[in-house]
């Protein structure tokens, strides 16, 4: 049997937020984001860290209220 080697090229795309900023797509937040194959940088935006913390808190509060 021939178990030939298969070569695959993988392209990593990484977004890095500026100092004092957080990246978000409206659901996820991060300082560094690796984009998936079908993801696009246009889906992500930078927002101030304080705004990101406020939005995350709102999302957590909403999720807790739905689980009560």
Residue pairs with C-beta under 8 A, 6 or more apart in sequence:
12 34
13 34
13 35
13 39
13 41
14 32
14 33
14 34
14 35
15 23
15 32
15 33
15 35
15 41
15 44
16 31
16 32
17 23
17 30
17 31
17 32
17 46
18 46
20 48
20 49
21 46
21 47
21 48
21 49
22 29
22 30
22 31
22 46
22 47
22 48
22 49
22 51
22 52
23 29
23 30
23 31
23 32
23 33
23 44
23 45
23 46
24 30
24 44
24 45
24 47
24 52
24 55
25 43
25 44
25 45
29 52
29 55
29 56
33 44
35 41
47 55
